[in-house]
Amino acid sequence: YVPKAVKIDPAILDKYTGKYKTTYGKMELVANGGKLYRRVEGSGDLELKPESNTRFFYADNSDRFVVFEGTTPNLKAYLISGGQKIELVKE
């Protein structure tokens, strides 16, 4: 399985941005120039490419995804890494 990037409306990204807590620590999702990035302290920004309006894959080909489920204000976010689904709790 190889994810393929698709074009989405950049306005969608606004509802996904913010600071999140995970079992691994904190991360921030930032929209810039119509793209979504994962920001972690001590590390550079990493682009998350859209596979759909709700599923984004890491541009570094690391087999990690961020998936959004539901609608605002009950939007849920998950990191899928190594076959594990880890909830991202928005701060």
FENFEN-V777941 format. One record per backbone hydrogen bond with DSSP energy under -0.5 kcal/mol. CO is the residue of the C=O (numbers start at 1). NH is the residue of the N-H. If there is no record, write none. Layout:
BEGIN
CO_NH + CO_NH
END
This chain:
BEGIN
9_12 + 10_13 + 11_14 + 12_15 + 13_16 + 13_17 + 18_29 + 19_91 + 20_27 + 21_89 + 22_25 + 25_22 + 27_20 + 28_30 + 28_39 + 29_18 + 30_37 + 32_35 + 35_32 + 36_48 + 37_30 + 37_39 + 38_46 + 39_28 + 40_43 + 46_38 + 47_49 + 47_59 + 48_36 + 49_57 + 50_6 + 54_68 + 55_51 + 55_52 + 56_66 + 57_49 + 58_61 + 63_82 + 64_58 + 65_80 + 66_56 + 67_78 + 69_76 + 71_74 + 76_69 + 77_88 + 78_67 + 78_80 + 79_81 + 79_86 + 80_65 + 81_84 + 84_81 + 84_86 + 85_87 + 86_79 + 87_89 + 88_77 + 88_90 + 89_21
END
